Amino acid sequence: MTEERSCQSCDAETRSAKSQRPGEDDEQYRQRAAVARRMCRIQRKIVVLSGKGGVGKSTVAVNLAVAAAEAGLRTGLLDIDIHGPSVPRLLGLNDRRPETQQGAIVPVDARPNLTVMSIGFLLNDADDAVIWRGPMKYGVIRQFLGDVEWGELDLLVVDSPPGTGDEPLSVIQLIEDADGAIVVTTPQAVAVADVRKSVNFCRQLSLPVLGVIENMSGFACPKCGEVTCLFGSGGGEDMAADMGLPFLGRVPLDPRITESGEAGEPYIITHRAGPAADVFRSAVACVVGDKGGHSMRYAVPLSRGVLSAHFGHCEQFALVDVDPETKQVTGVTRADPPAHEPGALPAWLKENGAGVIIAGGMGQRAQGLFAESGIQVVVGASEATPEELVRAHLDGRLDAGPNICDH
């Protein structure tokens, strides 16, 4: 899926740092060149940050990476939380160890399209404490970037520890051409205040903030469905609006997210139709756009010009093109689908460039077929025009209800 590329700091032919910088000795240049060679083979690099601990940032990073892999993107997940690595546990990889080949570290295969690296893989015991100062942390992060054989990737997601200290500073400076950061917060004011510092940290380092995710945003009672805002509501969205940042959506406080993480199975896999899964897929669709400004395409099944309640009963499809940078709808076309046969629609929509489907109801088997084709599915949407649905999804305010075809 990716094309060969070189970053601004590299020579396009050799994929190494262009020249030795003033004051840089031979060893420093060699190390910087090694990082440059690895990073030039990765199309997009995104850092997940938060100024506050306990906001579920690693859970968000894991589910974003898995959502990208499920969408067909060759994805790497780098855990640079040196003192509290949780990515191996969240993915059920506690017992895995990376191998070495020809002097390079081979990241751990977690799932199709997803490889992972973490200091957690290198500890003798999960309870071991890593007691390092800044220079040692910088050194291991440099090794994770320059000595790990990431290969050709569409996306590298970097999970950082909370705050604006050594680890996020090191990884941003070492990568040099990171695409941006996703900032995670919870709704309450004390978390939002600390997350503002992360935004200003990114701005001081000239790292674009790609968007804000508000985690633990309201608890929906599993028995009656009533939503209780345990930590307030809308703090992340208000902060995003105040600081001129894209808002990528609210992740509800759902016990199943915790249960999935404890079991080592990402929520987005165990509960594909859950509301939080829709937010993770939407966030990936919003921030992973081609740098050349190419559009992304949504497919919306229609009956009488509005969303069809049952995916398989639609009369035609609206294909909605969106500029991923501005999140503006750039065009809408109508197309008649082929005869309804198993496997026909995934192939047809893929040929027509669809990357995301917004549906009212869709069976689990059909969702699996679309996932295999690299097409994301959002289910439970209410009747509306294609343009209204796509704009709501891009803004993180699509009101998705139950999947009426969940069989």
C-alpha positions as CSV (number, residue, x, y, z in Angstrom):
1,M,0.0,0.0,0.0
2,T,2.9,2.4,0.7
3,E,5.1,3.9,-1.9
4,E,8.9,4.3,-1.5
5,R,9.5,7.6,0.3
6,S,12.3,9.5,2.0
7,C,11.9,12.0,4.8
8,Q,13.3,15.5,4.6
9,S,16.4,14.6,6.7
10,C,17.4,11.7,4.4
11,D,19.1,11.1,1.0
12,A,16.4,9.6,-1.2
13,E,18.8,7.1,-2.8
14,T,20.7,5.8,0.2
15,R,18.0,6.4,2.8
16,S,20.5,7.7,5.3
17,A,21.1,11.1,6.9
18,K,22.3,13.5,4.2
19,S,25.3,14.9,6.0
20,Q,27.1,15.2,9.3
21,R,25.8,18.1,11.3
22,P,28.1,20.7,13.0
23,G,29.3,19.4,16.3
24,E,28.1,15.8,15.5
25,D,30.8,13.1,15.9
26,D,31.0,10.0,13.7
27,E,29.0,7.8,16.2
28,Q,26.2,10.3,16.6
29,Y,25.9,10.6,12.8
30,R,25.9,6.8,12.5
31,Q,23.1,6.6,15.0
32,R,21.0,9.3,13.4
33,A,21.5,7.8,9.9
34,A,20.3,4.4,11.3
35,V,17.1,6.0,12.6
36,A,16.6,7.9,9.3
37,R,16.9,4.7,7.2
38,R,14.2,2.9,9.3
39,M,11.8,5.9,9.4
40,C,12.0,6.5,5.7
41,R,10.4,3.2,5.1
42,I,7.3,4.2,7.2
43,Q,4.7,6.3,5.5
44,R,3.1,7.9,8.6
45,K,4.3,8.3,12.2
46,I,1.8,9.3,14.9
47,V,2.5,9.8,18.6
48,V,-0.3,9.2,21.1
49,L,0.1,11.7,24.1
50,S,-1.6,12.8,27.3
51,G,-0.5,15.3,29.9
52,K,-2.3,13.2,32.5
53,G,-1.9,9.6,33.7
54,G,-4.8,7.3,34.1
55,V,-6.8,8.5,31.1
56,G,-6.5,5.2,29.2
57,K,-4.0,6.4,26.7
58,S,-2.4,3.0,26.1
59,T,-5.8,1.4,25.6
60,V,-6.6,4.1,23.0
61,A,-3.2,3.6,21.3
62,V,-3.6,-0.1,21.1
63,N,-7.1,0.1,19.7
64,L,-6.1,2.7,17.2
65,A,-3.3,0.5,16.0
66,V,-5.5,-2.5,15.7
67,A,-8.2,-0.5,13.9
68,A,-5.5,0.6,11.4
69,A,-4.3,-3.0,10.9
70,E,-7.9,-4.2,10.5
71,A,-8.4,-1.6,7.8
72,G,-5.5,-3.1,5.8
73,L,-2.7,-0.8,6.8
74,R,0.6,-2.3,7.6
75,T,1.0,-1.0,11.2
76,G,3.7,-0.9,13.8
77,L,3.0,-0.1,17.5
78,L,6.0,1.2,19.5
79,D,5.6,1.4,23.3
80,I,8.0,3.9,24.8
81,D,6.6,3.9,28.3
82,I,9.9,2.7,29.9
83,H,8.7,2.6,33.5
84,G,5.2,1.2,32.9
85,P,4.9,-0.7,29.6
86,S,1.3,-2.0,29.3
87,V,1.1,-2.7,25.5
88,P,2.3,-6.3,25.8
89,R,-0.4,-7.1,28.4
90,L,-3.2,-5.3,26.4
91,L,-2.4,-7.4,23.4
92,G,-1.8,-10.7,25.2
93,L,1.9,-10.8,24.4
94,N,3.4,-11.0,27.9
95,D,5.3,-14.2,27.1
96,R,6.6,-13.2,23.7
97,R,10.2,-12.1,23.0
98,P,11.6,-10.4,19.9
99,E,14.2,-12.2,17.8
100,T,17.3,-10.8,16.1
101,Q,18.2,-11.3,12.5
102,Q,21.4,-10.0,10.9
103,G,22.0,-7.6,13.8
104,A,18.5,-6.1,13.8
105,I,15.7,-6.6,16.3
106,V,12.6,-8.1,14.8
107,P,9.4,-6.7,16.3
108,V,6.8,-9.1,17.7
109,D,3.9,-10.1,15.4
110,A,0.7,-9.4,17.3
111,R,-1.9,-9.8,14.6
112,P,-2.2,-9.6,10.8
113,N,-0.7,-6.3,9.7
114,L,0.5,-5.4,13.2
115,T,4.0,-5.7,14.7
116,V,4.9,-4.4,18.2
117,M,8.0,-3.4,20.2
118,S,8.1,-2.6,23.9
119,I,10.6,-2.6,26.8
120,G,8.2,-5.0,28.4
121,F,9.4,-7.7,26.0
122,L,13.0,-7.4,27.3
123,L,12.3,-7.7,31.0
124,N,13.1,-10.9,32.8
125,D,10.0,-10.5,35.0
126,A,6.9,-8.4,34.4
127,D,7.4,-7.0,38.0
128,D,10.9,-5.8,37.3
129,A,11.4,-2.0,37.9
130,V,13.3,0.0,35.2
131,I,15.3,2.6,37.1
132,W,16.9,4.8,34.4
133,R,17.7,8.4,34.0
134,G,17.1,10.4,30.9
135,P,20.2,9.5,28.8
136,M,19.5,5.7,29.2
137,K,15.9,6.2,28.2
138,Y,17.0,8.2,25.1
139,G,19.4,5.5,24.2
140,V,16.8,2.7,24.2
141,I,14.2,4.8,22.3
142,R,16.8,5.5,19.7
143,Q,17.5,1.7,19.5
144,F,13.7,1.0,19.1
145,L,13.7,3.4,16.2
146,G,17.0,2.6,14.5
147,D,17.8,-1.0,15.4
148,V,14.3,-2.5,15.1
149,E,13.5,-3.9,11.6
150,W,10.1,-2.3,11.2
151,G,10.2,-2.8,7.4
152,E,7.8,-1.1,5.0
153,L,4.9,0.2,7.1
154,D,1.9,2.4,6.3
155,L,1.7,3.6,9.9
156,L,3.7,3.6,13.1
157,V,1.8,4.4,16.3
158,V,4.0,5.5,19.2
159,D,2.5,5.1,22.7
160,S,4.1,7.6,25.0
161,P,4.0,7.8,28.8
162,P,2.0,10.7,30.3
163,G,3.5,14.1,30.6
164,T,6.0,16.1,28.5
165,G,9.2,14.5,29.7
166,D,12.2,12.6,28.3
167,E,10.3,9.9,26.4
168,P,7.9,12.0,24.2
169,L,10.6,14.6,23.7
170,S,13.2,12.0,22.7
171,V,10.9,10.2,20.2
172,I,9.7,13.4,18.5
173,Q,13.3,14.7,18.1
174,L,14.6,11.4,16.9
175,I,11.9,10.8,14.3
176,E,12.2,14.4,13.0
177,D,9.3,14.1,10.5
178,A,6.5,12.7,12.6
179,D,3.1,13.4,11.1
180,G,1.5,14.5,14.3
181,A,0.1,13.6,17.7
182,I,-3.3,12.4,18.9
183,V,-4.0,13.7,22.4
184,V,-6.1,11.7,24.9
185,T,-8.0,13.2,27.8
186,T,-10.9,12.5,30.1
187,P,-13.7,15.0,30.5
188,Q,-12.9,16.5,33.9
189,A,-11.2,19.8,34.2
190,V,-8.1,18.6,36.0
191,A,-7.3,16.2,33.2
192,V,-8.1,18.8,30.5
193,A,-5.8,21.3,32.1
194,D,-2.8,18.9,32.0
195,V,-3.7,17.9,28.4
196,R,-3.5,21.5,27.3
197,K,0.2,21.4,28.3
198,S,0.7,18.5,25.9
199,V,-0.8,20.5,23.1
200,N,1.5,23.4,23.9
201,F,4.4,20.9,24.1
202,C,3.6,19.7,20.6
203,R,3.4,23.3,19.3
204,Q,6.8,24.2,20.7
205,L,8.3,21.2,18.9
206,S,6.4,22.1,15.7
207,L,4.5,18.8,15.8
208,P,0.9,19.0,14.5
209,V,-1.9,17.9,16.8
210,L,-4.0,15.7,14.6
211,G,-6.9,15.6,17.0
212,V,-8.3,15.0,20.6
213,I,-10.0,11.9,21.9
214,E,-12.1,12.2,25.0
215,N,-11.9,8.9,26.8
216,M,-14.2,7.7,29.7
217,S,-16.9,10.0,28.4
218,G,-20.1,8.9,30.2
219,F,-21.0,5.5,31.6
220,A,-23.9,3.7,29.9
221,C,-25.7,1.4,32.4
222,P,-25.6,-2.1,30.9
223,K,-29.1,-2.8,32.3
224,C,-31.2,0.3,31.6
225,G,-29.0,2.2,29.1
226,E,-29.0,5.5,31.1
227,V,-25.8,7.5,30.6
228,T,-24.2,8.9,33.7
229,C,-21.3,11.4,33.2
230,L,-19.1,10.2,36.1
231,F,-16.3,12.6,35.1
232,G,-18.3,15.4,33.6
233,S,-18.9,15.7,29.9
234,G,-17.5,17.5,26.9
235,G,-14.3,18.8,28.5
236,G,-12.2,17.3,25.7
237,E,-14.4,18.6,23.0
238,D,-14.5,22.1,24.5
239,M,-10.8,22.1,24.8
240,A,-10.4,21.0,21.2
241,A,-12.7,23.8,20.0
242,D,-10.9,26.4,22.2
243,M,-7.5,25.5,20.9
244,G,-8.6,25.1,17.3
245,L,-8.0,21.3,17.2
246,P,-10.0,18.5,15.5
247,F,-12.2,16.5,17.9
248,L,-12.0,12.8,17.0
249,G,-14.8,11.6,19.2
250,R,-15.9,10.4,22.7
251,V,-15.0,6.9,24.0
252,P,-17.6,5.9,26.6
253,L,-16.7,4.4,29.9
254,D,-17.4,0.7,29.1
255,P,-16.5,-2.2,31.5
256,R,-16.0,-4.3,28.4
257,I,-13.0,-2.2,27.4
258,T,-11.3,-3.1,30.7
259,E,-12.3,-6.7,30.4
260,S,-10.9,-7.0,26.9
261,G,-7.6,-5.4,27.9
262,E,-7.2,-7.7,30.9
263,A,-7.9,-10.6,28.6
264,G,-5.3,-9.4,26.1
265,E,-7.9,-9.0,23.4
266,P,-8.4,-5.4,22.1
267,Y,-11.9,-4.2,22.5
268,I,-12.2,-3.3,18.8
269,I,-11.8,-7.0,18.0
270,T,-14.0,-8.5,20.8
271,H,-16.8,-5.9,20.3
272,R,-16.6,-4.8,16.7
273,A,-20.1,-3.2,16.8
274,G,-19.5,-1.4,20.1
275,P,-19.8,2.4,20.2
276,A,-16.1,2.8,21.3
277,A,-15.0,0.6,18.3
278,D,-16.7,3.1,16.0
279,V,-14.7,6.0,17.5
280,F,-11.4,4.2,17.1
281,R,-12.1,3.4,13.5
282,S,-13.4,6.9,12.8
283,A,-10.2,8.4,14.4
284,V,-8.0,6.3,12.2
285,A,-10.0,7.3,9.1
286,C,-9.7,11.0,10.0
287,V,-6.0,11.2,10.8
288,V,-4.5,8.7,8.3
289,G,-5.0,10.6,5.1
290,D,-2.6,10.7,2.1
291,K,-0.1,13.5,2.5
292,G,-0.7,14.4,-1.2
293,G,-4.2,15.6,-0.3
294,H,-5.9,12.6,-1.9
295,S,-9.5,12.1,-0.8
296,M,-11.0,9.4,1.3
297,R,-14.2,7.8,0.2
298,Y,-17.3,6.8,2.3
299,A,-20.0,4.5,1.1
300,V,-23.6,4.9,2.4
301,P,-26.3,2.4,1.4
302,L,-29.5,4.3,0.5
303,S,-33.2,3.7,0.2
304,R,-35.3,6.6,-1.1
305,G,-32.3,8.9,-0.8
306,V,-31.5,8.3,2.9
307,L,-29.7,5.7,4.9
308,S,-31.1,2.2,4.3
309,A,-32.0,0.6,7.7
310,H,-30.9,-2.9,6.3
311,F,-27.6,-2.9,4.4
312,G,-28.5,-5.8,2.2
313,H,-31.8,-4.1,1.1
314,C,-30.4,-0.9,-0.2
315,E,-31.4,0.5,-3.6
316,Q,-28.1,2.3,-4.4
317,F,-25.0,3.6,-2.7
318,A,-23.8,7.2,-2.2
319,L,-20.0,7.5,-2.6
320,V,-19.0,10.5,-0.6
321,D,-15.4,11.9,-1.1
322,V,-13.8,13.8,1.7
323,D,-10.6,15.8,2.0
324,P,-8.8,14.2,5.0
325,E,-7.0,17.4,5.8
326,T,-9.9,19.8,6.0
327,K,-12.6,17.2,6.6
328,Q,-14.8,18.8,4.0
329,V,-17.0,16.8,1.6
330,T,-15.6,17.3,-1.9
331,G,-18.1,15.3,-3.9
332,V,-21.0,12.8,-3.8
333,T,-21.9,10.3,-6.5
334,R,-24.6,7.7,-6.7
335,A,-24.0,4.2,-7.9
336,D,-26.1,1.1,-8.4
337,P,-24.7,-2.0,-6.6
338,P,-24.2,-5.4,-8.3
339,A,-26.6,-8.3,-7.7
340,H,-26.7,-9.2,-4.0
341,E,-24.4,-12.2,-3.7
342,P,-22.0,-13.2,-0.9
343,G,-18.7,-11.4,-1.4
344,A,-19.9,-9.2,-4.3
345,L,-20.4,-6.0,-2.5
346,P,-17.0,-6.0,-0.7
347,A,-15.2,-6.5,-4.0
348,W,-17.3,-3.9,-5.8
349,L,-16.9,-1.2,-3.1
350,K,-13.2,-1.8,-2.9
351,E,-12.9,-1.4,-6.6
352,N,-14.8,1.9,-6.2
353,G,-12.3,3.2,-3.6
354,A,-14.5,3.0,-0.5
355,G,-12.6,3.0,2.8
356,V,-15.4,3.4,5.2
357,I,-19.1,2.2,5.2
358,I,-21.8,3.8,7.3
359,A,-24.7,1.5,7.8
360,G,-27.8,1.1,9.8
361,G,-27.6,-2.7,10.3
362,M,-25.2,-5.3,9.0
363,G,-24.6,-8.9,9.9
364,Q,-21.4,-10.1,11.5
365,R,-20.4,-12.2,8.4
366,A,-20.7,-9.2,6.1
367,Q,-18.7,-7.1,8.5
368,G,-16.0,-9.7,8.5
369,L,-15.9,-9.8,4.7
370,F,-15.5,-6.0,4.6
371,A,-12.7,-6.1,7.2
372,E,-10.9,-8.7,5.0
373,S,-11.2,-6.2,2.1
374,G,-9.7,-3.4,4.3
375,I,-12.9,-1.5,4.5
376,Q,-14.0,-0.1,7.9
377,V,-17.7,-0.5,8.9
378,V,-19.7,1.8,11.2
379,V,-23.1,0.3,12.2
380,G,-26.1,1.5,14.1
381,A,-26.5,4.9,12.3
382,S,-29.9,6.5,12.1
383,E,-31.8,7.6,9.0
384,A,-30.2,10.7,7.5
385,T,-28.7,12.0,4.2
386,P,-25.2,10.7,3.2
387,E,-23.7,14.1,3.7
388,E,-25.2,14.5,7.2
389,L,-23.9,11.1,8.2
390,V,-20.4,11.6,6.9
391,R,-20.0,15.0,8.5
392,A,-21.3,13.7,11.8
393,H,-18.8,10.8,11.6
394,L,-15.9,13.1,10.8
395,D,-16.9,15.4,13.7
396,G,-17.1,12.5,16.2
397,R,-20.8,13.1,16.8
398,L,-22.4,10.3,14.8
399,D,-25.2,8.9,17.1
400,A,-24.8,5.2,16.5
401,G,-27.5,3.0,18.1
402,P,-27.7,-0.8,18.1
403,N,-26.9,-2.9,15.1
404,I,-30.4,-4.1,14.0
405,C,-28.8,-6.8,11.8
406,D,-26.5,-8.3,14.4
407,H,-26.8,-11.9,13.6
